[in-house]
Structure formats: structure tokens, C-alpha cells
Amino acid sequence: MAIQESGEMYLETIYILSRTNSNVRAIDIGEYMGYSKPSVSRALGLLRDDGFITKDENGGINLTASGEDIAARIYERHTLLSQLFINLGVDEKTATEDACRIEHYISETTFNAIKAHAKEHS
């Protein structure tokens, strides 16, 4: 199932937060992303309906296998592209912002070529 950019951003946020906190809650996601509680609640409902996340009895939000696959892919793109742009001389803030925009639209073919190139030159 195709997922929109905003859904990918939520999944990536859950992925990032879950790396340091085993109990990710909607409020944590809202604070991290700067979104209101109703916006987060609506988005999480859609992600749950589409099978990308689950919510436990304590309100903890967890990625399903498909949700984690998408989140890990987006996170890898974000980190690699950010580092590439920084290595090219772009300031960190701009590099991160640009990577965040590009990570959702770059083709798998182009990203894999960038990834291979980065490995060769590291």
C-alpha cells in the first residue's frame, strides 16, 4: 500500500523516538514534530488503520513490521543524504531540511547509486 509523505514522516519520527524510548506516546510524537494533539491523533488513526502501527493498552505506539520497514528506509535516506550534503559544504540545518524533502521523492535507483558512491568514497 502506498503511503503519503506525511505518513512517512510520522513513521520516521516513531522510529527515531523508539530508538531511545521503549514507550513512544502520541504526545511525544506531537512534541517532536511540533504538531497539535488532534493532528497527531488523526494521523496515527490512519496509520493504525493501514497496518503500519499498533497501540498498546498503555497508549504506547509501536511500528508493525511494514511500518518499521518504511521508517528504516526513510531514516536511512535522511541520514545518508544529510551527511552527503554536509560533506559537500552545505550547513547542517540546510542539509537536514533538504534531505527531509528529498528523502520522500528520490527513486530507489538514484538513492542506491548515491549509497554505493558514498561507500566507495568513505
Summary of the structure (lengths in Angstrom):
residues: 122
radius of gyration: 15.3
end to end distance: 35.1
largest distance: 47.2
contacts: 343
relative contact order: 0.13
helix: 67%
strand: 5%
